[in-house]
């Protein structure tokens, strides 16, 4: 069998580790001297390592640890009052299997959260399920869950976690009125982040002493990468697109279209929760749609940055052979990134179509046009992003990467067309049959 079809077949079968090892062996003629069994063993070992890595990545993503910490980096020489033997037993994790609790106390800034996250990271590496929560946000989520019917399900989900890390206890007491407000929330769990922050600020009484500016007080906001395009007013953004500069261009516009589609799908879900028999499914979709919306919004600026990197590479000097080689390497890296960014836009926009399908089939009928618009925006985003992938592939020398991207783009375009047509046909049939608005 030819080399490349074998590699592609392994990818199709989901054996990405074996596929990578196969390519490594193909590029290393020294391995030809190894017996057949040893070469197969190398493939299997690589696949096992790849799956272990994916499993750890999935557990860490589910854990959502606040700090990127690991136990090997804990400096026991720092005067925190940690006994080495006790910490060694904690690292072992037997206390987790015995369902024992661990309370970490100390002064502010001592590193309590960091140590907790380090232990959580070690538990993930030991193949245990871990989840991190800040107590104020967890209480908020539980209160919202009481309102939308997910309370019992949320408690069961928390109960299944082997290591539950609860951080930031007792930042501010909740008044009876605030607790009642939380208990009586009848809203979708997929509310936009600014609404959730406003609710948390009011519930925790953070504005009682002084105005609370989330942009300055919330660390994640203060250190995040600037987003000059998404910070513009709509009219200014449109003017920027229509100017005589190539940025923002079709890639950014496609990401924005996908983000708007996700926003509309979330809106339909949020309007429908509390008025539908599918509240749980709609609530879960609205949360996913908010996450997708934010990811696509961030790509609006990332796509512009990727194009600027291409322009920077083009401007590099090319007088000597060394400079020419450096410029060519920089161009290959820049064009690859310029293809990867819209490829991610297409993937996320395809997910938006799934959100829109839930909105169209489960949401309120009087918001069906919004669900249909979400689907059409998402399909436009897939098509536009695909064009931006293809135009950047023309300059790349990596034939394997180019073929893989082209194949994925073709599959996504077909899938997007099928889902979008299904959604739009369903909505038109509703209008033609004059279904009762709910």
Steps between C-alpha positions, in 0.01 A plus 500: 500500500623849425639704785260793498177293474619297798559817701160637403330169585654507847371856547154393383501214750586741778850359549675836495790381716574210267469734203761736645733210582446362150612831349801510734605153391454590135734796543758299696669241277710386799188327634490265200753280680257432786298178498136522400380433856705787643375745239142399575579537868616858442172577325293353782705678769451833322127442474478413871696813591279712275185367663640556848577858404151553360346350812702733724412799281131414527518462879685830538249675279213360708678594822532866392773563754556863585879471508743317271676325787659162562627339818854471368524881501393542863789655693482345847777733616254790493371557855143383455493255789472195272638175636694311231372157601140621514531663159650180357193307621272762346681466169447124515124560489385212722294749701294563187419130466396498868264795436682712758492881504797737486481852642775743400518813714740792523550868439407672174767460234658195659413278202203299625326498161825413324564200726141382460530522122834316511335213689213511252744479209668197659160333548425554130833339411401206721184460289263641762215737420554852634299819492590846630239753614512839660237482773322826410452386141401150607231636732382719215486201265308295759255785548445532126462123474216509753320737268541312175455148630860381489562504875482125559697426186770750595533349849534152349768625263694652790459179697660294225822702508774324697679820603293816534709813565306785664686831510433852636274423792319784677597801291175672594182385677180480297200685637164321517374718216795411280460130574129527416585677174735219408250226590227664295707545185299356210755542227712300263842394627643630173472868584775725359804536724437871577157411638648226720769738625241767579294244691806382693600858584155578636464168680838530673453864588820603325368849427403581856826681581613627159411467131605162360655519152530143361759609243735605781401268785475165318848362435401311185377824344801703607757263346318381189635573153372833362227471237511826302248389236240353735532810718374721216144621469303321228500801268875547543566130435299512178696808392828319572394205286408732213829693510793456261694275741485117483437469874236428619411281206301192413648289777401743774160556339439124489588463869265787585220341298548173688505683834174678414347166402596352836358807675167459322483130586567584865236772488235258373592255777491769768158619377371142500623373839208494740249475215603168349499132595862487381642745754797284591612450140446867416686612813799281420502620140491864607808446715685336212389776266633769735838324509507466121394863460790619714752277324395631159503858625863455606587365154383827342819662630714187477431474128624856454811422703567193285482708182731762649755226573492406131565861404786521751657189346465638148687815606800306633832564321611251233839622387708201608425128483468490879249782494308336218480172691391677819238693305367184336470322836322801647262510203418130531426538872293815444293355216442180698367705791295709257336176386457353847308799636215496244499120519412536869237757401341244269506232770338725757245628250404142420430459872282812481284318245442227758396769750268654241340162431411461868364855499292435187360162608463557877469876540200731487325506164473878510883512506537256210618776265782578742603135505496496121710814484748339740528201265551716193764712673681186615498350152630828355775490762596144403511590131689825554750343737552212256595744225752662734650160580535406136661825389771466766572137414625592154837616632568211739747223422367251755295275271366286785369805686353648181315178409370459854370858505338471157331176599369645826377814325311294240335289769401802709348679202285198412394454862422870542284505189304194613432632851414850380258369235337276759449793738371745237263240350361426846440870568335560161269204561404656834413826329307328221305287749439808717603326820366658816752742651618399848 
